[in-house]
């Protein structure tokens, strides 16, 4: 059904439209639902004669609107023009320059630089805007950006230390967040701020660090709050302000716990996924684990742990955060059962509330780009991965021209 809709010229994704012009209300106001008109720009990955993706790990736009896609199964990055044409592919499996052992993710910067996080090489394998290999930046001996790091302007990242590579900071209830700068064959890191970290393990609905980068270099972050509270972090690491809405968290009931257990069991990776995780662990540790590990037993043990899962008392209101290239903050709220997405709030850093969106099957974009571009990772009915690129047909911070 979704595929047929997406082939139309425009996709209107939501659907409790208020019918008014978009306007910035106070964050204290009640929910006001809006419709976002999204034009389909292109889809890639569905035509095997053009290109077929194995396992899409990361996608990101550069400043010219080109999309860069890391396929960890194919050990390559592909770059796509604004009309959906592939313009280059680079990277391969191996130990030579520009090759990957165990690519885990990629960061795409506005100048077209692509840095692939290769846990096998313990390095960021960097490429310039033409896809030429520049350098391998070794990740050792200090803080290392992990999969949750977000891209800043310039060739910089912000995020906590990566626990796969280093042990990070062991202080109770703290999570240091660093600003990383890539410069040639080295990477510098500086402590930007300290977020909260729960010491609870194996418990659902404990707040985690959710953060996003604004175009001016500031960060928005939510960590310990169960309610709706987002801190604005300055470029010096100080709290510039706080964004809050009067929305109460959902209590964790027996129904919520049953739904969460069901969701966790459904999300177990299967034996193939476990084998892949085992290979990743071997790459990080530099050892060879026993191949005779009974993966089916591991799955049985995982299900038993889920059945014995512990729960916090409330589901945090904020599930995820992102910021687009125009500085709007997209706040994904938890649904009543805690395991799915509720509405997405669009807010501004100065405390304006643009409205709330029910995205239906789309959800939060995997990547934002210039001029309203947004990209989604999708799978068809056969499990084939593809990427849908859309554009906001009308900016939600501007009222339409009166007739």
Phi, psi and omega per residue, in radians:
X1 nan -0.831 -3.115
X2 -1.081 -0.695 -3.111
X3 -1.050 -0.689 -3.111
X4 -1.187 -0.659 3.130
X5 -1.140 -0.723 -3.035
X6 -1.225 -0.307 3.132
X7 -1.397 -0.120 3.094
X8 -1.293 2.956 -3.073
X9 -1.122 -0.714 -3.120
X10 -2.349 2.591 3.119
X11 -2.038 2.144 3.014
X12 -1.781 1.923 -2.974
X13 -1.863 1.528 2.909
X14 2.780 2.952 3.022
X15 -2.762 0.469 3.086
X16 -1.883 1.287 -3.044
X17 -1.292 2.400 -3.134
X18 -1.429 -0.333 3.123
X19 1.424 -0.158 3.125
X20 -1.576 2.965 2.979
X21 -1.183 2.620 3.035
X22 -1.123 2.410 3.129
X23 -2.582 2.703 3.126
X24 -1.612 1.902 3.082
X25 -1.654 3.130 3.054
X26 -1.324 2.572 3.082
X27 -1.126 -0.270 3.137
X28 -1.440 -0.170 -3.098
X29 -1.277 2.815 3.093
X30 -1.217 2.843 3.133
X31 -0.953 2.379 3.025
X32 -2.249 1.921 -3.029
X33 -1.475 2.404 -3.094
X34 -2.183 2.844 3.030
X35 -1.890 2.381 3.054
X36 -1.876 2.164 3.082
X37 -1.532 2.106 -3.083
X38 -2.066 2.095 3.068
X39 -1.542 2.268 3.047
X40 -1.239 2.160 -3.139
X41 -1.638 -0.910 3.059
X42 -2.889 2.879 3.025
X43 -2.250 2.431 3.124
X44 -2.320 2.545 3.088
X45 1.864 -0.059 -3.119
X46 -1.733 -0.252 3.138
X47 -1.876 1.849 -3.081
X48 -1.117 -0.406 3.095
X49 -1.234 -0.397 3.126
X50 -1.691 -1.004 3.103
X51 -2.926 2.583 3.123
X52 -2.318 2.233 -3.141
X53 -1.584 2.447 3.052
X54 -1.511 -1.129 3.114
X55 -2.518 1.773 -3.137
X56 -1.309 2.112 -3.126
X57 -1.774 -0.778 -3.063
X58 -2.477 2.532 3.010
X59 -2.400 2.604 3.124
X60 -2.882 2.633 3.099
X61 -1.696 2.587 2.927
X62 -1.732 -3.085 -3.038
X63 -1.188 -0.318 3.116
X64 -1.608 0.033 3.127
X65 1.544 0.081 3.061
X66 -1.309 2.489 3.135
X67 -1.802 2.334 3.139
X68 -2.067 2.268 -2.996
X69 -2.173 2.164 3.023
X70 -1.639 2.132 3.055
X71 -1.875 1.834 -3.051
X72 -1.297 -0.365 3.081
X73 -1.323 -0.684 3.127
X74 -1.487 -0.159 -3.099
X75 0.981 0.838 3.141
X76 -2.667 2.798 3.014
X77 -1.969 2.356 3.023
X78 -2.010 2.516 3.129
X79 -2.059 2.424 -2.999
X80 -2.239 2.363 3.124
X81 -1.312 3.023 -3.083
X82 -1.146 -0.263 3.087
X83 -1.772 0.174 3.095
X84 1.537 0.160 3.074
X85 -1.468 2.392 3.012
X86 -1.285 2.251 -3.130
X87 -1.868 -0.365 3.056
X88 -2.940 2.849 3.003
X89 -2.442 2.458 -3.106
X90 -2.631 2.787 -3.047
X91 1.621 2.685 3.078
X92 -2.862 3.078 3.138
X93 -1.474 2.302 3.106
X94 2.704 -2.987 -3.096
X95 -1.976 0.087 -3.109
X96 -1.526 -3.113 3.111
X97 -1.028 2.302 3.114
X98 1.290 0.233 -3.141
X99 -1.956 2.754 -3.050
X100 -2.097 2.524 2.948
X101 -1.608 -1.069 -3.108
X102 -2.356 1.374 3.140
X103 -1.178 2.359 -3.072
X104 -1.956 -0.631 -3.113
X105 -2.956 3.048 -3.121
X106 -2.486 2.629 3.030
X107 -2.012 2.305 3.138
X108 -1.985 2.180 -3.093
X109 -1.811 2.820 -3.010
X110 -1.127 -0.480 3.132
X111 -1.418 0.067 3.133
X112 1.668 -0.086 3.051
X113 -1.122 2.396 3.058
X114 -2.143 2.216 3.110
X115 -2.056 2.027 -3.121
X116 -1.677 2.173 3.113
X117 -1.439 1.856 -3.107
X118 -1.861 1.826 -3.095
X119 -1.280 -0.342 3.064
X120 -1.202 -0.733 3.087
X121 -1.515 -0.152 -3.015
X122 0.901 0.919 -3.045
X123 -2.687 2.765 2.865
X124 -1.654 2.025 3.115
X125 -1.586 1.968 -2.976
X126 -1.818 2.567 3.131
X127 -2.327 2.571 3.096
X128 -1.471 -3.069 -3.044
X129 -1.170 -0.260 3.088
X130 -1.682 0.095 3.137
X131 1.425 0.214 3.122
X132 -1.502 2.349 3.114
X133 -1.124 2.271 -3.125
X134 -1.764 -0.943 -3.018
X135 -2.915 2.786 2.909
X136 -1.838 2.019 3.137
X137 -1.621 1.990 -3.075
X138 -1.180 2.419 3.123
X139 -1.931 1.573 -3.119
X140 -2.832 2.638 3.000
X141 1.406 0.221 3.127
X142 -3.115 -3.023 3.105
X143 -1.012 2.493 -3.074
X144 -2.290 2.298 3.114
X145 -1.180 2.416 3.140
X146 -1.852 -2.928 -3.050
X147 -1.184 -0.343 -3.139
X148 -1.576 0.008 3.131
X149 -1.133 2.503 3.140
X150 -2.010 2.672 -3.034
X151 -1.498 2.287 3.011
X152 -1.715 2.959 2.976
X153 -1.093 2.680 -2.960
X154 1.314 -3.029 3.138
X155 -1.664 1.239 -3.041
X156 -2.391 2.740 3.135
X157 -2.344 2.755 3.004
X158 -2.339 2.296 3.088
X159 3.069 2.980 3.074
X160 -1.303 2.904 3.080
X161 -1.071 2.616 -3.116
X162 -1.542 2.003 -3.096
X163 -1.195 -0.287 3.088
X164 -1.189 -0.536 -3.016
X165 -1.771 -0.777 -3.115
X166 -2.256 2.880 -3.102
X167 -1.398 -0.228 3.107
X168 1.221 -2.744 -3.094
X169 -1.669 2.274 -3.006
X170 -1.681 0.066 -3.131
X171 -1.149 2.530 -3.117
X172 -1.123 2.458 2.981
X173 1.007 0.426 3.088
X174 -2.249 2.569 3.071
X175 -2.375 1.732 3.111
X176 -1.104 2.384 3.105
X177 -2.051 2.224 -3.003
X178 -1.951 2.698 2.943
X179 -1.825 2.122 -3.095
X180 -1.860 2.380 3.099
X181 -2.134 2.217 3.116
X182 -1.645 2.228 -3.103
X183 -2.491 1.730 3.132
X184 1.134 -2.088 -3.082
X185 -1.752 0.299 -3.116
X186 -2.395 2.890 3.108
X187 -2.354 2.222 3.090
X188 -1.767 2.580 3.101
X189 -2.310 2.544 3.052
X190 -2.453 2.480 3.111
X191 -1.179 2.179 3.130
X192 -1.704 -0.898 3.072
X193 -2.740 2.970 -3.140
X194 -2.027 2.085 3.119
X195 -1.680 2.971 3.108
X196 -1.475 2.531 3.067
X197 -2.379 2.283 3.117
X198 -1.300 2.507 3.045
X199 -1.585 -0.028 3.114
X200 -1.332 2.395 3.053
X201 -2.148 2.604 3.132
X202 1.185 0.510 3.138
X203 -2.182 2.332 3.116
X204 -1.497 2.617 3.030
X205 1.254 0.373 2.959
X206 -1.414 2.287 -3.126
X207 -1.021 2.469 3.084
X208 -2.072 3.039 3.080
X209 -1.333 2.148 3.025
X210 -2.153 2.203 -3.073
X211 -2.570 2.761 3.140
X212 -2.588 2.700 -3.106
X213 -1.780 2.325 3.073
X214 -1.580 2.756 -3.107
X215 -1.072 -0.434 -3.112
X216 -1.537 0.123 3.096
X217 1.668 -0.165 3.073
X218 -1.379 2.912 -3.105
X219 -2.152 2.482 2.924
X220 -1.910 2.388 -3.021
X221 -2.557 2.465 2.983
X222 -2.186 2.316 3.134
X223 -2.302 -1.380 -2.971
X224 -1.445 -0.342 -3.002
X225 -1.216 2.330 3.014
X226 -1.462 -0.530 3.092
X227 -1.425 -2.886 -3.061
X228 -1.627 1.600 3.127
X229 -2.490 2.202 -3.129
X230 -2.226 2.191 3.084
X231 -1.573 2.498 3.031
X232 -1.771 2.085 -3.075
X233 -1.793 2.181 -3.124
X234 -1.255 3.005 3.112
X235 -1.174 -0.273 3.072
X236 -1.648 -0.053 3.097
X237 1.657 0.065 3.121
X238 -1.567 2.741 3.080
X239 -1.380 2.009 -3.123
X240 -1.441 -0.452 -3.088
X241 3.049 3.125 -3.106
X242 -2.399 2.384 3.079
X243 -1.879 2.194 -3.097
X244 -2.385 2.568 2.988
X245 -2.258 2.542 -3.113
X246 -1.411 1.214 -3.141
X247 -2.100 2.153 -3.083
X248 -1.452 2.522 3.060
X249 -1.219 2.727 3.107
X250 -1.383 2.362 3.030
X251 -1.241 2.573 3.133
X252 -1.509 1.868 3.132
X253 -1.759 3.072 3.066
X254 -1.045 -0.637 3.106
X255 -1.135 -0.709 3.112
X256 -1.124 -0.758 -3.135
X257 -1.117 -0.725 3.125
X258 -1.118 -0.718 3.130
X259 -1.150 -0.660 3.135
X260 -1.197 -0.725 3.091
X261 -1.072 -0.744 3.133
X262 -1.097 -0.722 3.126
X263 -1.132 -0.741 -3.125
X264 -1.142 -0.712 3.116
X265 -1.133 -0.715 3.123
X266 -1.142 -0.436 -3.099
X267 -1.547 -0.063 3.111
X268 -1.031 2.460 -2.931
X269 -1.315 -0.254 -3.028
X270 1.435 2.992 -3.047
X271 -1.150 -0.624 3.127
X272 -1.133 -0.748 3.114
X273 -1.149 -0.661 3.088
X274 -1.132 -0.684 3.105
X275 -1.101 -0.659 3.117
X276 -1.156 -0.744 3.110
X277 -1.117 -0.664 3.088
X278 -1.076 -0.723 3.134
X279 -1.147 -0.679 3.094
X280 -1.100 -0.729 3.139
X281 -1.114 -0.712 3.087
X282 -1.056 -0.704 -3.119
X283 -1.136 -0.705 -3.127
X284 -1.220 -0.772 -3.045
X285 -1.453 -0.280 -3.122
X286 1.209 0.527 3.137
X287 -2.259 2.986 3.088
X288 -1.972 1.969 3.109
X289 -1.384 2.822 -3.126
X290 -1.192 2.154 3.141
X291 -1.198 -0.311 -3.083
X292 -1.457 0.201 3.044
X293 -0.998 2.284 -3.114
X294 -1.408 1.728 -3.075
X295 -1.191 -0.547 3.098
X296 -1.149 -0.620 3.087
X297 -1.193 -0.649 3.087
X298 -1.040 -0.730 3.117
X299 -1.137 -0.727 3.104
X300 -1.077 -0.738 3.121
X301 -1.128 -0.657 3.132
X302 -1.135 -0.723 3.104
X303 -1.104 -0.687 3.126
X304 -1.115 -0.688 3.105
X305 -1.129 -0.655 3.114
X306 -1.141 -0.705 3.117
X307 -1.096 -0.528 3.127
X308 -1.638 0.241 -3.055
X309 -1.010 2.490 3.033
X310 -1.749 2.776 -3.030
X311 -2.369 2.524 2.967
X312 -1.270 3.014 -3.058
X313 -1.401 -0.410 -3.082
X314 -2.428 2.659 3.039
X315 -1.514 2.154 3.117
X316 -1.004 2.457 -3.123
X317 -1.105 -0.775 -3.065
X318 -1.620 2.153 3.115
X319 -1.655 -0.798 -3.123
X320 -2.572 2.817 3.090
X321 -2.307 2.473 2.919
X322 -2.513 2.817 3.033
X323 -2.284 2.426 3.131
X324 -1.608 -3.118 -3.027
X325 -1.265 -0.231 3.081
X326 -1.676 0.075 3.072
X327 1.534 0.069 3.048
X328 -1.292 2.505 -3.137
X329 -1.813 2.202 3.135
X330 -1.801 1.988 -3.044
X331 -1.921 1.970 3.103
X332 -1.528 2.079 3.107
X333 -1.607 2.610 3.101
X334 -1.245 2.642 3.047
X335 -1.515 -3.129 -3.009
X336 -1.162 -0.380 3.122
X337 -1.755 -0.018 2.994
X338 1.441 -0.328 -3.059
X339 -1.749 -0.112 -3.118
X340 -2.145 3.133 -3.127
X341 -1.573 2.300 2.950
X342 -1.539 -2.702 3.113
X343 -1.202 2.780 3.056
X344 -1.854 2.103 3.059
X345 -1.494 2.400 2.977
X346 -1.874 2.032 -3.099
X347 -2.278 2.881 3.117
X348 -1.962 2.770 -3.044
X349 -1.209 -0.324 3.106
X350 -1.590 0.215 3.039
X351 1.629 0.276 3.096
X352 -1.529 2.488 3.113
X353 -1.922 1.993 -3.079
X354 -1.555 -0.323 3.133
X355 2.376 3.050 3.134
X356 -2.101 2.541 -3.003
X357 -2.193 2.284 2.950
X358 -1.671 1.809 -3.001
X359 -1.397 -0.040 -3.126
X360 1.126 -2.295 -3.103
X361 -1.351 -0.206 -3.036
X362 -1.331 -0.920 -3.093
X363 1.358 -2.825 -3.121
X364 -1.360 2.340 3.099
X365 -1.028 2.583 3.057
X366 -1.340 -0.410 -3.136
X367 -2.684 2.476 2.999
X368 -1.862 2.635 3.106
X369 -2.376 -3.059 -3.136
X370 -1.234 2.763 3.041
X371 0.990 0.669 3.040
X372 1.381 0.188 3.138
X373 -1.263 2.486 3.068
X374 -2.490 2.472 -3.122
X375 -2.150 2.467 3.125
X376 -2.160 2.436 2.942
X377 -1.560 2.240 -3.059
X378 -2.311 2.887 3.011
X379 -2.351 2.426 3.101
X380 -1.494 -3.024 -3.051
X381 -1.157 -0.266 3.122
X382 -1.744 0.085 -3.133
X383 1.481 0.102 3.117
X384 -1.271 2.226 3.133
X385 -1.402 2.413 3.031
X386 -2.559 2.980 -3.097
X387 -2.156 2.265 3.082
X388 -1.858 2.229 3.082
X389 -1.993 2.208 -3.138
X390 -2.203 2.955 3.075
X391 -2.324 2.396 3.036
X392 -1.110 2.049 -3.096
X393 -1.316 -0.418 3.101
X394 -2.485 2.231 -3.105
X395 -1.202 2.290 -3.077
X396 -1.288 -0.064 3.104
X397 -1.802 0.188 -3.132
X398 -2.289 2.382 3.098
X399 -1.339 2.526 3.080
X400 -1.152 2.660 3.125
X401 -1.128 2.262 -3.138
X402 -1.051 2.529 3.122
X403 -1.226 nan nan
